[in-house]
Amino acid sequence: MSAARYTAPAIVLHWLIALFVPCGFALGLYMVDLPFSPRKLTLYSYHKWIGVAVFALAALRIAWRLTHPPPALPPSVPPWQAAASRAVHFLLYACLVAAPLSGWLYSSATGVATVPFGIAALQLPDVVSKDPALAVTLKFVHMTFVYTLAALAGVHVAAALKHQLLDRHAIISRMLPGRSP
């Protein structure tokens, strides 16, 4: 039987990802239409750093989840909602991996290196050669994953609030640090 709440590592990873994803999304929306300038390049670097962090945190979160099952949903949750929850979580994890990877591919195709946290020794290798036509496609792919991630996160939050506030299932308290359901 699953524990009544998530483990401390799962909680920490969840909330770090929940912090970084909206920051990266907002920064991406802001920077994309700026005129070319040193400031824009700096913001792109920050956006990439956030993407690298999200990828690393998501990889840790997935590894943790594979070895530590989540708490069981209350028995009163209808089976279709439990199935929807599993599907949304799976798709969230997929997008948390695919969005940063597609950003890295896009960056490679533009010929602009990804240097996490400004540390040259951590520079990621280009995974594709510089190719402007491919870059256009990869930008679309990246944006598709990012917008899908945003939509799924919205569904995730709405469902958690519904279960917490309307159904009184104490779903959110299972993911809050230091709180019992």
C-alpha angles and dihedrals in degrees: 000000000000121000119261091248141023120273120260094252091050090050094049093047092046094053095043089053090044088055099044100043097060090042091053091045094050092045090049092052092047100045101043096076097040117114115256108277142131088267092056091050090050091050090049088053091052090048090052091048089054089049092052090048092048091049093050093045092047091050090052091045092051092047090049093047092051090057099034115047117217120251114277117260116247112274090242092067106105115244093244090056091049089051091047090050092053091047094049092048091050091049092046091054091046092052092044087061100034098048095058092040092051089048090053091049090048091049090050092050090052090052093239113130123233108229109178114223091348092286108140092202089062095052109141116232118247107259094197131028121258105281121159094198092051089046090060091053094044091049088056091047091049093049091048092054092044095050091044089051090051092050092047091048088053091051090046093052093043092050092048091050092047092052093044101043106027104027096032091222095144089230095148095048089061088066099041118101114252096001130118122214 
